[in-house]
Amino acid sequence: EALDVWSIAAANFPNAPQVRAISRKMLDLFRHLFLDGAADKLPAVEALGLFYDFRELTPLGADGDRMIRRLARRLVKLGLYGRAAELLAHQVRYRLQGAAQASVAVPLAAIYLLDHKPKKAIEILRATRSGNLPAPLIAERRRIESQALAAMGRADEAAALLDRATDTAGLLLRAHYYWQGQDWENLIATLHPLFMGAEPPARLTEPLRRGLLEYALALSLEGRADQLAALRERYMKRIGQDALAGLFDLLTSPDSPGARDLDHLSEIMGKIGSFSPASEDSLRQKVLAALADRALSAGQSGMQPARSPSSADRKSPAGNAAGQSGRTPRDSKSAPASRPDASAAGRTAVGAASSPS
């Protein structure tokens, strides 16, 4: 409520000598709420409403981008994907450019996927293409776009988009599309260099273990006994002792019918599928990691807006938050619906106190 009271005072008495001090207090309180984490104590929707009411207090540069990521991450945790997407979309449109814009577009596109809007995911990725991007970022953007294509029923295009992938995540995702389509030959061709190359994975992460099972399943169904034996020799002692290891043993044992036993096939495919790299839980964890509370990379630090936002966003914070004179403090218990811009124009108070970083 302090922000409401201060903004009303600044709007009603714009020439008062105390306005500059009020403006600084507003900026400091906003930073305390959304940068230091004080707003985490509020219900998520209420925190979002407060942010939108006073979003013109958001500093440009790394601190402001961190505020937005923190709030978006909290909304994703609660499954409020649409509102998280609104926050990041505004950041992508108005606060970032170049590699920074292309980078933040990745979690934004992933959130669109979580919100069952794959077309929007593709649109934002294609709208933020940029030259001279780092190879890992290009690969990550292609993986997300391929997942969006697959979600639209275009699995062949999804796999084709990754046909030049050499990174582990890209190979596993491409192979998974072949697994879903039961294209065993292409699955084998995709994963053979990864698992049977001169330099096998140093550590079997959970995605690699799932990929190893898909590869073993394909070899078993194709009757590749010699390759199954070589696979078993290389990985049986490394895969662990859990249920997945039991499946690997079943698929690769020379004395077992493996996947050719139709009574076991559906069960095996179901268990492997539960570890899909394209699953909602996997995607959600990647988004949370991308939005983790850490400093922006050097490429994003201190970025100026990609293009000018609305005039309401550029005017001074104290008056802007107040809107028309005579506004009364909002009921803190009832958060407003999410909206893309702050309230009415007419803000005049802060000026130098809120100069962007």
C-alpha positions, 0 to 999 in steps of 0.5 A: 500500500505504500506504493499506492500512497506515495504515487498518489501524493506525487501525482497530487503534489508534483512540485512539492520538494518531497517528491524526489525523495518519494520517488527514490523510496518507490524505486527502492521499495520496488527493487526490494519487492521484486529483486530481493524477494520480498514479493515472494511472501505475497500470493503469486497473482497478487505479486503479479498485479502489483508488478503490473501496477508499477512496472514503470519502476522496473529498471532497464538493464540486468537488474530489471531483467532479473526481476522479470525472470524471478517473477516469471519463474515463480509463475511457471512453478505454479503452472500459470504459464500464460501469465509467465509468457506475458511477462517474458514476451514484454521483455523480449519485445521491448528490453532485449535485442540480438543474442540476449533476445534470442536467448530469452526467447528460448524459455518463452517458447518453452512456456508457450509449449507448456501452455499448449501453444506450439504455434506461438512458440515457433513464431517467437523463435522465428521472430528472434532469429539473429546472426552470429549466435553461439552454436549452443544457443542455435542448437537449443533454439532448434530443439525447442522449435522441433518440439513445437513442430512435433506438438503440432503433429509434424514429427517428420519436420521435427526430426528433419530440423535436427538432422545436423545435430551433433550435441547429445540433447539434439541426438536424443530428441531426434531419436525419440521422434523416430522411437515415437514413429517406430522408425527403428532404422533411423533411430539406430543410425542416429544413436549408434555414433553416440553410444558405440562411437570411439568416445562413449558418454563418460557418465550415463545421465537419466536422459542418456539411460533412456536413450540407451534403452530406446537404442537397445529396443530398436536393435532388439526389434531389428534382430541385431544380435551382434550389436546388442551383444556389443552394447551389453558388453559396453554398458551392462556394468554402467547402467545401474541396478534399478528398474531401467537396468532390468529393462536393459538386461531384458533387451540385451540378454542373449537368452531373453526374447527381449522386445520380440516378445510381444507380451513385453513390448507394450510394457517396455515401450511404456516404461521408456516413454515415461522418460521422454525428453519432450515430456511436460515435466522435462520441459518445465524443469528446463524452463525453471533452470533457464529462469534461475536467479542468477546474473545475466550473461555478459551478452545480456547485461545492460541491454537497451530496449530493442525498440521503444515501448509505449509512452506510458512505460517511459514516463516517470514512475511516481506519477505514472503509478498514480494515474489520475489525481485522486486515485485511492489505494488499491485493495491489496487483497484483490489482485488485478487481472494481468495486463500488458501495460501500466495504468493511465498516463500523466506521470511526471514526478521522478525524472532524474531519480529513475534514470535507466541503468 
